[in-house]
C-alpha cells in the first residue's frame, strides 16, 4: 500500500464509514495509479453485501438493482475524500452487462454502461486494496474474463470513425475550424481505442491520456509522434486543412492496428 494511504482505513473506521459486512475497501483513481498531486482527491470504493445505512451526502443513480450508490464526501487534513458504497450484487450486475454473450448478441458499439459503472470496472485493474484482497482479486479476474475490454475498445473505435467522417465532411465543405475540432476528437478516440485494446482504460478521463500512453507505449505509435499530434505542433493557421488531413489519415491507419479481444 502507498505510504500516503497509511491510516485511511482506520480513519474511515473511526468515523463509522465502514459497513459491518464490508467485503472490500479499495482506493481508486489517480492516487491508486501513482499520478496524484497535492490537490488530488482520495477516491474510495467500499463494497458490502447489504446496503450501507449511514448518512450520505448524496446518492448516485445507476441502472442497477438497487438503483442508487450512496456517496460520502469529507475533508481530512485538507484533502477531499469521496467514498462510494457499492453492493456485491450491483458489481455482478455490471459484469453481467459486459459478458461475451451480450457483446456477441447485441450492438457492440452501444454504450453498455453509464460512466459511474464504467469507472468502477475500469478502476479494478489499477486499484489499491486497503481491505478485502480476496474479493478484489476475484472481481478483477471476472472483469478480465468479461468482454469489458472489447466493449470499450469498440465504442472508442466507433467514436473515432464518426469524428473522422465529421472532419472529412467539414473539410470538404470548407468549414476548417469545425474540421480541426473534429480531427482533435478523432485523435483522442483513436488513441483511447489503441490503449484500451491493451487493457489500459480511462477514456472518460482524457486528462490522463498522456500518462496512460507512457504506460502502454504501443508499437503502432511512438509517444513522440502522439505528443506532436496532440499538441498540434505542425499546425499552420493559414493552412489548417494540411493538419486535418494528416490527422485523419493517421487515425485511419491506427484504427486498422487496433485488435478487439
Secondary structure, DSSP 4 states (H G I P E B T S, - for coil): --GGGTTHHHHHHHTT-S-TTEEEEEEESHHHHT---TTPPEEEEEEESS---S--SEEEE-SSSS-EEEEEEEEETTEEEEEEEEEHHHHHHHHHHT-HHHHHHS-TTS--S-HHHHHHHHHTTT-EEEE-HHHHHHHHHHHHHTTHHHHHHHHHHHHHHHHHHHHHHHHHTT-HHHHHHHHHHHHHHHHHHHHHTTT---TT-GGGHHHHHHHH--TTS-HHHHHHHHTTTT--GGGHHHHHHHHHHHHHHHHTT----
